[in-house]
Amino acid sequence: MRIVEEGIGVLSEYGAIPISFEVKTKLDVQVLNGGLGGVIFSEQTLTIPYVKDYDGLNGEGPARWAKRWDIRNWTVLSAFVDDRRVGGCAIAFDTKGVTMLEDRNDLAVLWDLRVHPDFRRTGIGERLFGAAAAWATNRGCRYLKVETQNNNVPACRFYAKQGCVLGALNRFAYEEFPDEVELIWYKELR
Ligand SMILES: CC(C)(COP(=O)(O)OP(=O)(O)OC[C@H]1O[C@@H](n2cnc3c(N)ncnc32)[C@H](O)[C@@H]1OP(=O)(O)O)[C@@H](O)C(=O)NCCC(=O)NCCS
């Protein structure tokens, strides 16, 4: 398996890798005493699993990013097994008006990370994350930041395994999905 920096020009090929996953469990987030008593996470099994596909959401999906943001400072790192594209990640950096970037130059955002379902759990995500962290470090970043949700337990476990820590949670982030909790993770780079 090799990782290649292809740049942001390959978004249509990149978007052909499925990002969808089956939601079988979720992290229930219990806020005690309005938050002053702490927060408890507990993994719960759903009675009816469902498929989540970020690309299927309104206005989302790699092919549409350029219409919403100035992506000239962003990049794509791709994973290949032989000649097959099996995964990739997109990194956002140094772009005005991108809320996730907080108007800071000492952090980059792991905007998107996807491994083809046939190749998940074989270490490709970890290699991509490491390459993204190196890319951000080379640009002087102190943090690599990433957003996920409480119904993406594989991603939460994955980020925790990469040494990310939970920086923020927002129970009211998604108007369209009021049951989902936004989780913002930070990987300290140096
Ligand atoms: C999240 C994702 C990128 C992980 O990539 P991956 O290549 O499957 O992950 P890796 O094989 O590198 O896993 C590394 C470690 O992360 C953790 N991990 C990964 N997938 C996991 C899962 N389904 N359940 C629990 N832990 C998991 C494990 O600790 C794993 O190490 P191990 O296999 O030795 O136990 C992949 O599942 C994916 O593409 N999901 C759909 C898209 C998505 O959710 N992207 C992230 C959006 S925020």
The ligand as an ORCA input file, in Angstrom:
! r2SCAN-3c Opt
* xyz 0 1
  C     -12.995      5.484     10.127
  C     -12.169      4.786      9.024
  C     -11.523      5.837      8.127
  C     -11.065      3.965      9.718
  O     -10.191      3.470      8.711
  P      -9.620      1.966      8.746
  O      -8.613      1.840      7.693
  O     -10.764      1.015      8.729
  O      -8.953      1.938     10.208
  P      -7.620      1.164     10.634
  O      -7.647     -0.234     10.095
  O      -6.425      1.979     10.316
  O      -7.845      1.109     12.217
  C      -6.905      1.579     13.168
  C      -7.493      1.430     14.555
  O      -8.663      2.262     14.707
  C      -9.647      1.579     15.506
  N     -10.810      1.220     14.684
  C     -10.926      1.327     13.332
  N     -12.147      0.905     12.930
  C     -12.800      0.520     14.046
  C     -14.095     -0.033     14.279
  N     -14.956     -0.278     13.274
  N     -14.461     -0.330     15.555
  C     -13.611     -0.093     16.581
  N     -12.351      0.404     16.418
  C     -11.959      0.719     15.160
  C      -8.964      0.287     16.004
  O      -8.291      0.612     17.217
  C      -7.972      0.027     14.871
  O      -6.877     -0.763     15.274
  P      -7.034     -2.389     15.290
  O      -7.668     -2.803     13.992
  O      -5.609     -2.841     15.444
  O      -7.896     -2.710     16.473
  C     -13.059      3.793      8.199
  O     -13.797      2.993      9.090
  C     -14.020      4.485      7.255
  O     -13.689      4.780      6.094
  N     -15.268      4.744      7.711
  C     -16.295      5.367      6.906
  C     -16.004      6.821      6.662
  C     -15.865      7.603      7.932
  O     -16.603      7.406      8.892
  N     -14.881      8.517      7.942
  C     -14.611      9.349      9.076
  C     -15.555     10.478      9.092
  S     -15.323     11.469     10.532
*
